[in-house]
C-alpha cells in the first residue's frame, strides 16, 4: 500500500501547472518589492473534502521560489510531518478565506503603503476607496464612482482567534475584495491565480494613492 507521503508526491506532480502559475505570480510580486525578505504568503485552493491548499513555505525568499518548494496543507493549516518545508503560521487564514469565499487563490503582500494605512486606520476599523478608475479592475466594479471599503483588523499571533475574526468579517461583508491587518499588509483573493494577481496589482495601486494622500502622524517609535 502506498504511504501518505507517496500519495502526496504523486498528487503534487499532477499539479505541476498550478504550481508553476503560483510561483510565477509570486516572482512578479517579489520583483515589484511587494514581498521583501521572506514576507508574504500565497496559496492555491485545491478544494476537496477535507479542503487542501498549496501554499508558499515559511522563511523562504519569495524571489527564489520553485514549484517543488510549495507546501500541501490541510483544513487545519498544517502540513504532513514528512513535508520538506513548513507552511507559514498564517496558513490557517488562507484556509478560512478559501472556505468562506470559494476563492481559487489567496494572496498576502507586505508593502509600505498597506502597512502604514493599516496602522493609521486600525482605530476606525477601515477606510473607503472611491473616485479612482483603477477600481474597475476589481471584480464586480463597473464605475470609478464606486465606494470600496477596505476593513482593517488588528494583527495577532493567535491564528485561531484571528482566523475566527476573518471568518466573521467575511460573513458580515459578502463581496469583499480584501482586507488589511494592522501594521502588516494586504490579503486579497480571486476566482483564479490570474484574478487574484490582478486584485493585488489593483489594490496595491489604490493603496499607494491613498497612502500619498493620508496625513500620517510623525513616527515616535524609536
C-alpha positions as CSV (number, residue, x, y, z in Angstrom):
1,X,0.0,0.0,0.0
2,X,1.3,3.5,-0.9
3,X,2.3,5.7,2.0
4,X,0.6,9.1,2.6
5,X,3.8,10.8,1.6
6,X,4.0,8.9,-1.7
7,X,0.4,9.7,-2.5
8,X,1.0,13.4,-1.8
9,X,4.1,13.4,-4.1
10,X,2.0,11.9,-6.9
11,X,-0.7,14.4,-6.3
12,X,1.7,17.3,-6.4
13,X,3.3,16.0,-9.6
14,X,-0.2,16.1,-11.2
15,X,-0.5,19.8,-10.2
16,X,2.7,20.9,-11.9
17,X,0.9,23.6,-14.0
18,X,-0.9,25.1,-10.9
19,X,2.4,25.2,-9.0
20,X,4.2,27.0,-11.9
21,X,1.4,29.6,-12.2
22,X,1.5,30.3,-8.5
23,X,5.3,30.6,-8.5
24,X,5.1,32.9,-11.5
25,X,2.7,35.3,-9.7
26,X,4.9,35.3,-6.6
27,X,8.0,36.1,-8.6
28,X,6.2,39.0,-10.2
29,X,5.3,40.4,-6.8
30,X,8.8,39.9,-5.4
31,X,10.2,41.8,-8.4
32,X,8.0,44.8,-7.6
33,X,9.1,44.8,-3.9
34,X,5.8,43.6,-2.6
35,X,7.1,40.6,-0.5
36,X,10.6,41.7,0.7
37,X,12.8,39.4,2.7
38,X,10.7,36.3,3.4
39,X,7.5,38.3,3.7
40,X,4.2,37.4,2.2
41,X,2.4,34.1,1.7
42,X,0.4,32.9,-1.3
43,X,-1.8,29.9,-1.8
44,X,-3.9,27.9,-4.4
45,X,-7.1,26.3,-3.3
46,X,-7.3,22.7,-4.3
47,X,-10.8,22.2,-2.8
48,X,-11.8,18.7,-1.8
49,X,-13.3,17.4,1.4
50,X,-11.4,17.9,3.6
51,X,-10.1,21.0,1.8
52,X,-6.4,21.2,0.9
53,X,-4.3,24.1,-0.4
54,X,-0.9,24.6,-1.9
55,X,1.0,27.4,-0.1
56,X,4.4,29.1,-0.1
57,X,6.8,27.9,2.6
58,X,7.7,29.8,5.7
59,X,11.0,31.6,6.0
60,X,12.0,31.4,2.3
61,X,12.9,34.2,-0.1
62,X,10.0,34.6,-2.5
63,X,12.3,35.6,-5.3
64,X,13.8,32.2,-5.4
65,X,10.7,30.1,-5.0
66,X,10.5,26.8,-7.1
67,X,7.4,24.7,-7.7
68,X,8.8,21.9,-5.5
69,X,9.0,24.3,-2.6
70,X,5.2,24.7,-2.3
71,X,3.6,23.0,0.7
72,X,0.5,20.9,0.7
73,X,-1.7,21.8,3.7
74,X,-5.0,20.6,5.1
75,X,-8.1,22.2,6.6
76,X,-6.3,23.0,9.8
77,X,-3.5,24.9,8.0
78,X,-0.9,22.2,8.9
79,X,1.3,20.2,6.6
80,X,2.2,16.4,6.8
81,X,5.1,15.6,9.1
82,X,7.1,14.4,6.0
83,X,6.9,17.8,4.2
84,X,10.3,19.2,3.2
85,X,9.1,22.7,4.1
86,X,6.8,24.1,6.7
87,X,3.9,26.5,5.9
88,X,3.6,30.0,7.4
89,X,1.8,30.3,10.7
90,X,-0.7,32.4,8.7
91,X,-1.7,29.3,6.6
92,X,-4.9,29.0,8.6
93,X,-6.0,32.4,7.4
94,X,-5.7,31.2,3.8
95,X,-7.9,28.1,4.6
96,X,-10.5,30.4,6.2
97,X,-10.6,32.8,3.3
98,X,-10.7,30.0,0.7
99,X,-13.5,28.3,2.6
100,X,-15.6,31.4,3.1
101,X,-15.2,33.0,-0.3
102,X,-14.6,29.9,-2.5
103,X,-11.5,31.7,-3.9
104,X,-9.1,29.7,-6.0
105,X,-6.1,31.7,-4.9
106,X,-5.4,33.8,-1.7
107,X,-2.5,36.3,-1.8
108,X,-0.9,38.3,1.1
109,X,1.6,41.0,0.3
110,X,3.8,43.2,2.5
111,X,4.1,46.8,1.2
112,X,4.9,50.1,2.8
113,X,1.6,51.7,1.7
114,X,-0.5,48.8,3.0
115,X,1.4,48.6,6.3
116,X,1.1,52.4,7.0
117,X,-2.6,52.6,6.0
118,X,-3.5,49.6,8.1
119,X,-1.7,51.1,11.2
120,X,-3.3,54.5,10.6
121,X,-6.9,53.3,10.0
122,X,-6.9,50.5,12.6
123,X,-8.8,52.6,15.2
124,X,-11.5,53.3,12.7
125,X,-11.7,49.7,11.5
126,X,-11.0,50.6,7.9
127,X,-11.4,53.2,5.2
128,X,-13.1,53.7,1.8
129,X,-11.6,53.9,-1.7
130,X,-13.5,55.9,-4.3
131,X,-13.1,58.1,-7.4
132,X,-10.3,56.0,-9.0
133,X,-10.6,54.5,-12.4
134,X,-8.5,51.6,-11.3
135,X,-11.3,50.4,-9.1
136,X,-12.8,48.9,-12.2
137,X,-10.1,46.3,-12.1
138,X,-11.9,44.7,-9.1
139,X,-14.5,42.0,-9.8
140,X,-18.0,43.5,-9.9
141,X,-16.9,47.1,-10.0
142,X,-18.0,49.0,-13.2
143,X,-17.5,52.7,-12.3
144,X,-14.9,54.9,-10.8
145,X,-17.7,56.3,-8.6
146,X,-18.0,53.0,-6.7
147,X,-17.1,53.0,-3.0
148,X,-14.9,50.1,-2.0
149,X,-14.5,49.6,1.7
150,X,-11.1,48.2,3.0
151,X,-11.5,46.8,6.5
152,X,-8.6,46.8,8.9
153,X,-8.3,44.0,11.5
154,X,-5.9,44.1,14.5
155,X,-3.0,41.8,14.0
156,X,-2.4,38.8,16.2
157,X,-0.1,35.8,16.7
158,X,-3.1,33.8,17.9
159,X,-4.0,32.4,14.5
160,X,-7.2,30.5,15.5
161,X,-8.6,33.7,17.1
162,X,-7.5,35.8,14.1
163,X,-9.0,33.2,11.8
164,X,-12.3,33.5,13.5
165,X,-12.3,37.3,13.2
166,X,-11.6,36.9,9.5
167,X,-14.4,34.4,9.2
168,X,-16.8,36.8,10.9
169,X,-15.7,39.7,8.7
170,X,-16.2,37.7,5.5
171,X,-19.6,36.5,6.7
172,X,-20.7,40.1,7.5
173,X,-19.4,41.6,4.3
174,X,-20.1,39.3,1.3
175,X,-18.4,40.5,-1.9
176,X,-15.4,42.0,-0.1
177,X,-12.3,42.3,-2.2
178,X,-9.7,42.3,0.5
179,X,-8.7,43.5,4.0
180,X,-5.6,44.7,5.8
181,X,-4.0,43.5,9.0
182,X,-2.9,46.5,11.2
183,X,0.8,47.2,10.7
184,X,1.1,44.2,8.5
185,X,-0.3,44.1,5.0
186,X,-2.9,43.2,2.4
187,X,-4.9,40.0,2.0
188,X,-6.9,39.6,-1.3
189,X,-8.1,36.7,-3.4
190,X,-9.7,35.7,-6.7
191,X,-11.5,33.0,-8.7
192,X,-8.2,32.1,-10.4
193,X,-4.5,32.8,-9.9
194,X,-4.7,35.4,-12.6
195,X,-7.7,37.2,-11.0
196,X,-6.1,37.2,-7.6
197,X,-2.9,38.6,-9.1
198,X,-4.9,41.4,-10.8
199,X,-6.6,42.2,-7.5
200,X,-3.2,42.5,-5.8
201,X,-2.0,44.8,-8.5
202,X,-5.1,47.0,-8.5
203,X,-5.4,47.2,-4.7
204,X,-1.7,47.9,-4.2
205,X,-2.0,50.8,-6.8
206,X,-5.0,52.2,-4.9
207,X,-3.4,51.8,-1.5
208,X,-0.4,53.7,-2.8
209,X,-2.6,56.5,-4.0
210,X,-4.4,56.5,-0.6
211,X,-1.1,56.5,1.3
212,X,0.2,59.5,-0.6
213,X,-2.9,61.5,0.4
214,X,-3.1,60.4,4.0
215,X,-1.6,62.8,6.7
216,X,0.2,60.2,8.8
217,X,1.3,61.2,12.3
218,X,5.1,61.6,12.9
219,X,6.9,58.4,13.8
220,X,7.6,58.2,17.6
221,X,8.7,54.5,17.9
222,X,12.4,54.7,18.2
